[in-house]
Amino acid sequence: MIGIIAEYNPFHDGHACQISEIKKFSNAEIVAVISGSFTQRGTPAILDKWTRARLAVLEWR
């Protein structure tokens, strides 16, 4: 299992590229822990945590 700590504020091509590269070199499951309503720097996130999580899952497919 591979863990990613992220904000996905918002999910963008760089995040998709990171996941794609991980998948090239590993067949392990990927688990992402994303920040809640606020970013790691303490500012409000652009989208709520549920929307950011849903968009990330949709992009991973």
C-alpha positions in Angstrom: 0.0 0.0 0.0 1.2 3.5 -0.9 0.1 6.5 1.0 -0.2 10.1 -0.3 -0.8 13.1 1.9 -2.3 15.8 -0.2 -4.7 18.8 -0.3 -6.0 18.4 -3.9 -7.0 22.0 -3.8 -8.0 21.5 -6.5 -6.9 18.2 -8.1 -4.8 19.0 -11.2 -2.7 17.4 -13.9 0.4 17.3 -11.6 -1.5 15.1 -9.1 -2.8 12.9 -11.9 0.8 12.6 -13.2 2.1 11.6 -9.7 -0.5 8.9 -9.4 0.2 7.7 -12.9 3.9 7.4 -12.2 3.2 5.5 -9.0 1.1 3.0 -10.9 3.8 2.5 -13.5 6.2 1.2 -10.9 4.0 -0.4 -8.4 0.9 -2.6 -8.4 0.1 -1.6 -4.8 -3.1 0.0 -3.7 -2.9 3.8 -3.3 -4.5 5.6 -0.4 -4.7 9.4 -0.2 -5.3 11.4 3.0 -6.5 14.8 2.1 -7.0 17.9 4.2 -10.4 18.9 5.4 -12.1 22.3 5.0 -8.8 24.1 5.5 -5.4 23.6 3.7 -2.3 22.6 5.5 -1.3 26.3 5.5 -4.5 27.2 7.3 -6.4 28.9 4.5 -9.9 27.8 3.4 -10.0 25.1 0.7 -11.5 26.1 -2.7 -13.9 23.2 -2.6 -15.3 21.2 0.4 -13.4 18.0 1.3 -16.1 15.7 0.0 -16.0 17.3 -3.5 -12.2 17.3 -3.6 -12.2 13.6 -2.6 -14.8 12.7 -5.2 -13.0 14.6 -8.0 -9.7 12.8 -7.0 -11.4 9.4 -7.2 -12.9 10.2 -10.6 -9.5 11.3 -12.0 -7.7 8.2 -10.7 -9.8 5.9 -12.9 
